[in-house]
């Protein structure tokens, strides 16, 4: 995949609801790759196709309503990463958004894709008047130094917060950033 990057430069796209619906197959494969690779993103193995389909149907509906942004990273025509921004809708929270499910295909990692997605997420948030971003990630994951390097501040850690894909309980780290 990294050799392919020279042939196909990375592009980041914000998807519409219709575009998101068309990308569900590739997004499902990306989710499966992440979960089967150990990412704690709300799912456990084995990951059934109907669970993947129901998840992405819900995301597509939120994108169509305008309450969620869905960004994809592509090399050529292939989706190699994705990130979401949940635009909090409560009247006292319209200044913030939650970054969710920053995923990169396992064979495309360590090439700056997650960083590029995060920078695009921040730009999209700013464009919508969001000035505070929050996110959480598995303690000890490769994402932790990424978020620190992008200027996110650790707000705290919660032990046994979520189940890993294998069902074991893991700690999470909560981060925030004013943009």
PyMOL commands that set and color helices and strands:
alter all, ss='L'
color gray80, all
select helices_A, chain A and resi 2-7+17-22+24-36+49-65+91-93+106-108+113-127+142-149
alter helices_A, ss='H'
color red, helices_A
select strands_A, chain A and resi 10-14+68-75+78-87+96-104+132-138+153-163+169-178
alter strands_A, ss='S'
color yellow, strands_A
deselect
rebuild
show_as cartoon
